[in-house]
């Protein structure tokens, strides 16, 4: 896959292919933390009042 790009392999993070991560990974962390964060942000946005464009015009 990297060869198909024609780029230097060292210009990519290959951790998902090699298992060698450039930073230590804490296995105790929840692997779905980013997904949960996105769900929470969407819920907060849905609760916020959204003004209607041109609401005062008739």
ZIURMO-V789251 format. One record per backbone hydrogen bond with DSSP energy under -0.5 kcal/mol. NH is the residue of the N-H (numbers start at 0). CO is the residue of the C=O. Records with the same first field share a line. If there is no record, write none. Layout:
NH=CO, CO
This chain:
4=0, 1
5=1, 2
6=1
10=7
11=8
13=11
16=13
17=13
18=14
20=18
26=24
28=25
32=29
35=31
36=32
37=33
38=34
39=35
40=36
41=37
42=38
43=39
44=40
45=41
46=42
47=43
50=48
54=51
56=53
